[in-house]
């Protein structure tokens, strides 16, 4: 273990078109530093996770963090990007910087503002996280990519519409308890399962309730060297981390196996000296319900083709043996691209500190996070534990 989270901040996620990217960054920067009990001058380095890619007209954004305080002036600040795993890319970059002894206190900010972009442009922008040479003309954008994945899974393993609706219903039920969530409404299984005017099919077998939300929002973390954690009232340590990238073209891999996800989980669990059974909960990347189903299999919760068991037998519910997405996940919480991975780490830290309010999982000791960019292309796993 080299680093620990000692402070965090999180805006509500949703349609925040009256707020700028800059103001979102400034807000969470100030709140995270206050939460950690630090002054801006204490920060050694800044890492900003911001996908941008057309969502923001201001495309050079790392130094916007300095707008939070003149005392951040001349601090090194870098923007990182790795598609929908941009937030976790920023977190892992901070850990590497600390491990290299290049900094002791790193501020990590994740941000995105998507809703100000016209709908058709949102689809084109998100599709850039696919291999455009082969997948660039996929109807319905990235939803179409995952709609094809869902259709292929159904062909190989049978119709899983019930399981997908159960995942959606679970995450919306959990989202009611999350004060930051974009949608805080329990839709129930029947609404998620059945096509309707309010829940039409979007792509392949995926309906609207199978797809994550277009969102604005920000989150921030203060990450410090483990050698100074005794100076802070809270400390959530990184038991292990792993990051692997897979081929970008779907044609070069069996997309139904999410091998990058499986490899990242295997590496992180091995580094941490733990098994999946040791985890108290997992926050995973449910950009689409079929993704969460495949991630059950990739993390080793079930064997290949048996992911539906995890939801149908209640394993991943909040009172199950491995609660998954107690926050409501991307499905209910929202998915502002650059903020998502930072949000996952902040919410996991809240759980482990016993400060998650109505989201709280009793006795949570070890939390797992999986955040991915593209269709299991950039794969990040973190395993967190409370130090103090």
C-alpha positions as semicolon CSV with decimal commas, in nm:
position;residue;x (nm);y (nm);z (nm)
1;X;0,000;0,000;0,000
2;X;0,143;0,337;-0,100
3;X;-0,141;0,588;-0,086
4;X;-0,464;0,672;0,089
5;X;-0,770;0,889;0,032
6;X;-0,807;1,145;0,310
7;X;-1,075;1,374;0,171
8;X;-1,341;1,387;-0,097
9;X;-1,622;1,588;-0,251
10;X;-1,911;1,505;-0,481
11;X;-2,171;1,719;-0,660
12;X;-2,516;1,588;-0,742
13;X;-2,521;1,432;-1,089
14;X;-2,783;1,534;-1,342
15;X;-2,875;1,808;-1,585
16;X;-2,665;2,096;-1,455
17;X;-2,661;2,310;-1,766
18;X;-2,670;2,632;-1,563
19;X;-2,331;2,543;-1,415
20;X;-2,004;2,552;-1,610
21;X;-1,726;2,294;-1,617
22;X;-1,508;2,553;-1,447
23;X;-1,751;2,610;-1,160
24;X;-1,795;2,235;-1,107
25;X;-1,417;2,194;-1,084
26;X;-1,380;2,487;-0,844
27;X;-1,659;2,363;-0,619
28;X;-1,529;2,009;-0,565
29;X;-1,169;2,128;-0,535
30;X;-1,253;2,357;-0,246
31;X;-1,484;2,105;-0,080
32;X;-1,236;1,815;-0,103
33;X;-0,951;2,020;0,043
34;X;-1,177;2,142;0,324
35;X;-1,288;1,785;0,390
36;X;-0,925;1,675;0,421
37;X;-0,839;1,973;0,642
38;X;-0,579;2,101;0,396
39;X;-0,497;2,436;0,244
40;X;-0,452;2,473;-0,133
41;X;-0,085;2,550;-0,072
42;X;-0,041;2,200;0,075
43;X;-0,113;2,034;-0,262
44;X;0,192;1,904;-0,448
45;X;0,027;1,803;-0,774
46;X;-0,309;1,809;-0,952
47;X;-0,458;1,547;-1,184
48;X;-0,778;1,627;-1,372
49;X;-0,992;1,360;-1,535
50;X;-1,194;1,518;-1,817
51;X;-1,305;1,333;-2,129
52;X;-1,412;1,647;-2,315
53;X;-1,395;1,524;-2,674
54;X;-1,651;1,777;-2,791
55;X;-1,864;1,801;-2,476
56;X;-1,677;2,110;-2,358
57;X;-1,575;2,402;-2,581
58;X;-1,295;2,464;-2,331
59;X;-1,076;2,170;-2,424
60;X;-0,761;2,268;-2,230
61;X;-0,886;2,230;-1,874
62;X;-0,613;2,115;-1,633
63;X;-0,536;2,467;-1,513
64;X;-0,902;2,542;-1,444
65;X;-0,842;2,372;-1,108
66;X;-0,623;2,670;-1,018
67;X;-0,933;2,889;-1,032
68;X;-1,025;2,748;-0,691
69;X;-0,741;2,936;-0,521
70;X;-0,450;3,159;-0,613
71;X;-0,242;2,934;-0,386
72;X;-0,268;2,658;-0,648
73;X;-0,082;2,874;-0,898
74;X;0,236;2,711;-1,031
75;X;0,136;2,365;-0,907
76;X;0,187;2,097;-1,175
77;X;-0,153;2,009;-1,324
78;X;-0,220;1,745;-1,588
79;X;-0,536;1,633;-1,761
80;X;-0,571;1,259;-1,827
81;X;-0,822;1,073;-2,042
82;X;-0,909;0,707;-2,100
83;X;-1,265;0,714;-2,234
84;X;-1,526;0,624;-1,970
85;X;-1,247;0,519;-1,730
86;X;-1,102;0,871;-1,733
87;X;-1,178;0,924;-1,362
88;X;-0,998;0,609;-1,255
89;X;-0,710;0,695;-1,487
90;X;-0,670;1,017;-1,287
91;X;-0,684;0,829;-0,956
92;X;-0,428;0,572;-1,063
93;X;-0,200;0,843;-1,201
94;X;-0,203;1,012;-0,861
95;X;-0,106;0,684;-0,693
96;X;0,184;0,635;-0,935
97;X;0,308;0,987;-0,867
98;X;0,302;0,923;-0,493
99;X;0,464;0,583;-0,531
100;X;0,745;0,748;-0,730
101;X;0,792;0,993;-0,440
102;X;0,733;1,283;-0,680
103;X;0,453;1,413;-0,454
104;X;0,304;1,348;-0,113
105;X;-0,035;1,519;-0,156
106;X;-0,220;1,494;-0,489
107;X;-0,556;1,649;-0,570
108;X;-0,765;1,445;-0,815
109;X;-1,067;1,600;-0,985
110;X;-1,307;1,436;-1,229
111;X;-1,560;1,639;-1,427
112;X;-1,792;1,629;-1,725
113;X;-2,074;1,839;-1,863
114;X;-2,265;1,646;-2,126
115;X;-2,625;1,769;-2,129
116;X;-2,551;2,101;-2,302
117;X;-2,451;1,904;-2,613
118;X;-2,731;1,823;-2,864
119;X;-2,850;1,463;-2,849
120;X;-2,714;1,345;-3,188
121;X;-2,374;1,496;-3,107
122;X;-2,365;1,313;-2,772
123;X;-2,401;0,982;-2,956
124;X;-2,125;1,068;-3,203
125;X;-1,895;1,183;-2,924
126;X;-1,941;0,869;-2,717
127;X;-1,894;0,645;-3,020
128;X;-1,539;0,778;-3,043
129;X;-1,466;0,539;-2,756
130;X;-1,512;0,253;-3,004
131;X;-1,291;0,144;-3,295
132;X;-1,423;0,380;-3,559
133;X;-1,268;0,193;-3,850
134;X;-1,500;-0,100;-3,782
135;X;-1,769;0,025;-3,542
136;X;-1,802;0,391;-3,640
137;X;-2,127;0,342;-3,832
138;X;-2,305;0,146;-3,560
139;X;-2,667;0,267;-3,541
140;X;-2,762;0,430;-3,209
141;X;-2,401;0,499;-3,117
142;X;-2,251;0,330;-2,813
143;X;-2,592;0,198;-2,712
144;X;-2,584;0,018;-3,046
145;X;-2,244;-0,135;-2,964
146;X;-2,376;-0,275;-2,636
147;X;-2,707;-0,365;-2,797
148;X;-2,509;-0,589;-3,034
149;X;-2,320;-0,734;-2,739
150;X;-2,647;-0,809;-2,560
151;X;-2,794;-0,972;-2,872
152;X;-2,484;-1,190;-2,911
153;X;-2,501;-1,290;-2,543
154;X;-2,868;-1,385;-2,581
155;X;-2,782;-1,594;-2,886
156;X;-2,506;-1,779;-2,700
157;X;-2,663;-1,813;-2,355
158;X;-3,036;-1,760;-2,402
159;X;-3,268;-1,464;-2,353
160;X;-3,160;-1,274;-2,042
161;X;-3,421;-0,997;-2,054
162;X;-3,545;-1,084;-1,704
163;X;-3,194;-1,064;-1,560
164;X;-3,124;-0,729;-1,726
165;X;-3,451;-0,586;-1,595
166;X;-3,367;-0,712;-1,247
167;X;-3,027;-0,541;-1,261
168;X;-3,190;-0,215;-1,369
169;X;-3,458;-0,240;-1,100
170;X;-3,194;-0,316;-0,834
171;X;-2,984;-0,016;-0,926
172;X;-3,280;0,221;-0,940
173;X;-3,397;0,092;-0,602
174;X;-3,049;0,160;-0,461
175;X;-3,034;0,501;-0,625
176;X;-3,326;0,624;-0,414
177;X;-3,086;0,626;-0,117
178;X;-2,812;0,819;-0,298
179;X;-2,841;1,198;-0,249
180;X;-2,607;1,252;-0,548
181;X;-2,803;1,035;-0,791
182;X;-2,955;1,178;-1,107
183;X;-3,264;0,956;-1,081
184;X;-3,395;0,877;-0,732
185;X;-3,697;0,670;-0,826
186;X;-3,773;0,302;-0,772
187;X;-3,909;0,192;-1,110
188;X;-3,959;-0,171;-1,013
189;X;-3,907;-0,487;-1,216
190;X;-4,225;-0,469;-1,426
191;X;-4,152;-0,122;-1,562
192;X;-3,790;-0,216;-1,643
193;X;-3,889;-0,546;-1,802
194;X;-4,166;-0,430;-2,033
195;X;-4,152;-0,210;-2,339
196;X;-4,365;0,101;-2,307
197;X;-4,390;0,455;-2,436
198;X;-4,168;0,563;-2,145
199;X;-3,937;0,264;-2,178
200;X;-3,888;0,193;-2,548
201;X;-3,627;-0,030;-2,704
202;X;-3,312;0,169;-2,779
203;X;-3,078;-0,082;-2,943
204;X;-3,117;-0,456;-2,987
205;X;-3,271;-0,602;-2,670
206;X;-3,174;-0,297;-2,462
207;X;-3,450;-0,064;-2,349
208;X;-3,411;0,285;-2,205
209;X;-3,392;0,140;-1,854
210;X;-3,091;-0,067;-1,963
211;X;-2,886;0,241;-2,052
212;X;-2,694;0,478;-1,826
213;X;-2,773;0,846;-1,822
214;X;-2,634;1,152;-1,997
215;X;-2,507;1,353;-1,702
216;X;-2,320;1,653;-1,569
217;X;-2,122;1,648;-1,246
218;X;-1,791;1,640;-1,067
219;X;-1,611;1,464;-0,784
220;X;-1,271;1,510;-0,620
221;X;-1,030;1,321;-0,394
222;X;-0,729;1,416;-0,190
223;X;-0,479;1,129;-0,207
224;X;-0,167;1,128;0,013
225;X;0,141;0,920;0,080
226;X;0,070;0,647;0,336
227;X;0,354;0,782;0,548
228;X;0,149;1,088;0,645
229;X;-0,198;0,936;0,694
230;X;-0,174;0,977;1,072
231;X;-0,215;1,352;1,019
232;X;-0,574;1,308;0,896
233;X;-0,899;1,208;1,068
234;X;-0,994;0,981;0,776
235;X;-0,776;0,747;0,573
236;X;-0,896;0,496;0,313
237;X;-0,603;0,296;0,178
238;X;-0,551;0,133;-0,158
239;X;-0,506;-0,234;-0,077
240;X;-0,439;-0,298;-0,447
241;X;-0,488;-0,150;-0,792
242;X;-0,469;-0,290;-1,143
243;X;-0,500;-0,139;-1,489
244;X;-0,496;-0,332;-1,816
245;X;-0,592;-0,237;-2,171
246;X;-0,731;-0,477;-2,427
247;X;-0,756;-0,452;-2,805
248;X;-0,979;-0,169;-2,924
249;X;-1,145;-0,355;-3,218
250;X;-1,422;-0,591;-3,107
251;X;-1,321;-0,816;-3,397
252;X;-0,993;-0,906;-3,221
253;X;-1,153;-1,057;-2,911
254;X;-1,449;-1,249;-2,774
255;X;-1,644;-0,951;-2,647
256;X;-1,874;-1,171;-2,437
257;X;-1,587;-1,265;-2,207
258;X;-1,471;-0,917;-2,095
259;X;-1,118;-1,056;-2,065
260;X;-0,964;-0,719;-1,978
261;X;-1,203;-0,686;-1,686
262;X;-1,126;-1,041;-1,572
263;X;-0,750;-0,982;-1,596
264;X;-0,767;-0,657;-1,397
265;X;-0,972;-0,823;-1,123
266;X;-0,737;-1,121;-1,110
267;X;-0,434;-0,895;-1,082
268;X;-0,585;-0,671;-0,814
269;X;-0,712;-0,956;-0,599
270;X;-0,372;-1,126;-0,626
271;X;-0,183;-0,810;-0,531
272;X;-0,417;-0,750;-0,239
273;X;-0,392;-1,106;-0,111
274;X;-0,772;-1,136;-0,103
275;X;-1,051;-1,316;-0,282
276;X;-1,386;-1,194;-0,406
277;X;-1,540;-1,348;-0,092
278;X;-1,342;-1,103;0,122
279;X;-1,505;-0,798;-0,038
280;X;-1,792;-0,625;0,142
281;X;-1,927;-0,465;-0,175
282;X;-1,840;-0,365;-0,532
283;X;-1,906;-0,051;-0,734
284;X;-1,897;-0,162;-1,098
285;X;-1,934;0,000;-1,438
286;X;-2,295;-0,058;-1,543
287;X;-2,298;0,173;-1,845
288;X;-2,554;-0,076;-1,974
289;X;-2,719;-0,358;-1,779
290;X;-2,554;-0,616;-2,005
291;X;-2,217;-0,476;-1,891
292;X;-2,297;-0,542;-1,525
293;X;-2,409;-0,895;-1,614
294;X;-2,083;-0,963;-1,800
295;X;-1,884;-0,812;-1,514
296;X;-2,038;-1,063;-1,270
297;X;-1,879;-1,333;-1,480
298;X;-1,550;-1,152;-1,541
299;X;-1,491;-1,078;-1,172
300;X;-1,547;-1,445;-1,096
301;X;-1,879;-1,416;-0,916
302;X;-2,028;-1,674;-1,155
303;X;-1,899;-1,892;-1,435
304;X;-1,927;-1,786;-1,799
305;X;-2,286;-1,768;-1,920
306;X;-2,424;-1,786;-1,566
307;X;-2,422;-1,418;-1,471
308;X;-2,800;-1,413;-1,436
309;X;-2,770;-1,633;-1,126
310;X;-2,604;-1,351;-0,934
311;X;-2,903;-1,120;-0,972
312;X;-3,181;-1,377;-0,977
313;X;-3,058;-1,540;-0,655
314;X;-3,012;-1,203;-0,488
315;X;-2,633;-1,219;-0,446
316;X;-2,577;-0,862;-0,570
317;X;-2,862;-0,691;-0,391
318;X;-2,777;-0,462;-0,103
319;X;-2,855;-0,742;0,145
320;X;-2,686;-1,010;-0,067
321;X;-2,351;-1,180;-0,026
322;X;-2,177;-0,925;-0,251
323;X;-2,375;-0,601;-0,290
324;X;-2,307;-0,444;-0,631
325;X;-2,376;-0,076;-0,697
326;X;-2,532;0,018;-0,365
327;X;-2,500;0,375;-0,499
328;X;-2,739;0,299;-0,783
329;X;-2,447;0,267;-1,022
330;X;-2,418;0,458;-1,346
331;X;-2,773;0,344;-1,423
332;X;-2,935;0,559;-1,152
333;X;-2,652;0,781;-1,028
334;X;-2,558;0,904;-1,376
335;X;-2,245;0,883;-1,587
336;X;-2,062;1,213;-1,640
337;X;-1,768;1,050;-1,817
338;X;-1,467;1,218;-1,654
339;X;-1,624;1,216;-1,307
340;X;-1,745;0,856;-1,293
341;X;-1,429;0,682;-1,172
342;X;-1,356;0,954;-0,915
343;X;-1,717;0,925;-0,795
344;X;-1,679;0,548;-0,753
345;X;-1,374;0,598;-0,532
346;X;-1,541;0,874;-0,328
347;X;-1,854;0,667;-0,267
348;X;-1,646;0,363;-0,174
349;X;-1,451;0,576;0,073
350;X;-1,778;0,696;0,225
351;X;-1,894;0,336;0,268
352;X;-1,571;0,227;0,434
353;X;-1,577;0,525;0,672
354;X;-1,937;0,449;0,766
355;X;-2,040;0,788;0,625
356;X;-2,262;0,674;0,337
357;X;-2,593;0,765;0,501
358;X;-2,889;0,572;0,364
359;X;-2,658;0,397;0,117
360;X;-2,455;0,245;0,401
361;X;-2,371;-0,125;0,395
362;X;-2,334;-0,234;0,755
363;X;-1,990;-0,357;0,855
364;X;-1,826;-0,269;0,522
365;X;-1,453;-0,337;0,550
366;X;-1,321;-0,393;0,198
367;X;-1,459;-0,235;-0,120
368;X;-1,392;-0,320;-0,484
369;X;-1,423;-0,083;-0,780
370;X;-1,431;-0,161;-1,151
371;X;-1,433;0,123;-1,404
372;X;-1,390;0,069;-1,776
373;X;-1,337;0,273;-2,090
374;X;-1,494;0,153;-2,412
375;X;-1,629;-0,200;-2,428
376;X;-1,389;-0,347;-2,168
377;X;-1,089;-0,182;-2,339
378;X;-0,942;0,028;-2,054
379;X;-0,999;-0,169;-1,733
380;X;-0,927;-0,035;-1,384
381;X;-0,977;-0,214;-1,053
382;X;-0,915;-0,067;-0,708
383;X;-0,953;-0,246;-0,375
384;X;-0,994;-0,007;-0,082
385;X;-0,985;-0,052;0,295
386;X;-1,016;0,173;0,596
387;X;-0,689;0,262;0,765
388;X;-0,825;0,497;1,034
